Amino acid sequence: MNTQAVKKQIKSYRDLIVWQKSMTLVTDMYTLTQAYPQHEIYGITSQLRRASISIPSNIAEGFYRSSRKDYRNFLYNAFGSGGELETQLTIAESLKYGDPQIHKRVTKLLSEVMAMLNTLISKLKS
């Protein structure tokens, strides 16, 4: 499958379910981190927010690249940000920051996004 074929089926990155879910992940991350201690605003709060924002941003930017290889590289960047986010969530949870139920929901959603990214990357390899 080439990038052009994907673009014919999907008119915009906004049509991608992985992008939609990653946008939900961003809003959930902001909700979660609002309850974090104020002294973490430039620490883990900022890190979590930036890593979560990076996922849909890289999906969108990659979608408009001219080659399948470029698109795939941006998806790898999104996947890497997901790994970063997973680690940071684990740290925040161990520090008992935020609502445990929201942490659980965000972690589950992140797992879904990571699986979808992995599938999309695999499809672009073939």
N, C-alpha and C positions, 0 to 999 in steps of 0.2 A: 504494500500500500504506500503510495507516495503522498507527500504533503498536499498536493493539488487535489487528490482524491478525497482526502479528509476534509479539505476546505469546501469541496462541492457538497458533501453531506452535511457538514457543520458550517453555517455561514459566519459565525462569530465565536470567539472564545466564550462568550456569554452563554452559548448553547451547550457547552461542555458541562456535564454533571459534576465532574471533578472541580471545575472552577466554581460552580455554584456552591458546592459543599465547602470548598476552601474559603469562600466569602462568609459563609455561616460560621466557620471556624474562627475567622477574624473577629466577628461581632461577639461570639461567645468568649473569646480571649479577652476582649475589652471588658465584658461583664465580669469575668472571673477576676481580672487584675484590679478592678476598681476597689475590691475589698482588701487588697494587699496593703501592708504597712506603708505609710507615706515615705519613710526613709528608703524604700526600695524603688521609688519612682524613676531614678536614674540607674538602677541596678537591674534586678531580674524582671521587674515590670516592663521596663523599656525593651529588654532583650526578648521577652516573650511576645510582645506586641510586634516588634520588628520582624522576628522570625515568622510569625503568622502572616503578616502582610506580604512577606516575600513569596509565599507560596502562590497565591492567585496572581500576583504581579508577574512572576516568571512564567506562569502558564499563559497569561495574556501576551506578554512580550514575545515569547517563543512562537505563538500562533501566527504572528505576522512576519516571522522571518522567512527568508526566501528559499531556504533549503530544509529538507527533512533532518539533516544533521544538526543544523542550528537550532531547530525546534526541539529536537531531542536533548541538546545541551542545556537549553533553558528548563526543560522538564527535569533533568538531572539536578539543576540548581534548586528547583522547587522541592525535589525529593530530599536534597541535602538540608534545606531549611526545615523540612519536616523532622529529620533526625535531630537537628539542633533543638527544635521545639520540644520533641519528646524528652530529651535530656533535661531541658530547663523545667519542664512540667514535673518531672521526677524530683528535681531539686526543690522546687516550690512546695510540692506535696510533702516532702520530708521535713520541710521547715514549718509545715502546718499553715501555710498561707492559703487563704481563700476557702470557699465552700467546697467540701469534699464531693458533693453531688455534681457540682458544675465541673470539677476536676475530672470526675468519672465520665461525664458526657463529652467533654472536650477531648479526652484521651481516646474514647471510642470513635469519635468523629475523625480525629487525626489518623487513626488506624485505617479507617475507610478511605480517606484521601490518599494515604500512602499506597494502599493496595491499588487504587484506581490509577495513580501516577505510574506505578510499576507496570500495570497492564498497558497503559498508553505508550510508555517507553518501549515496551516489548513489541507492540504493534508497529511502531515507527522503525524498529530495527529490521523488520522483515520486508 
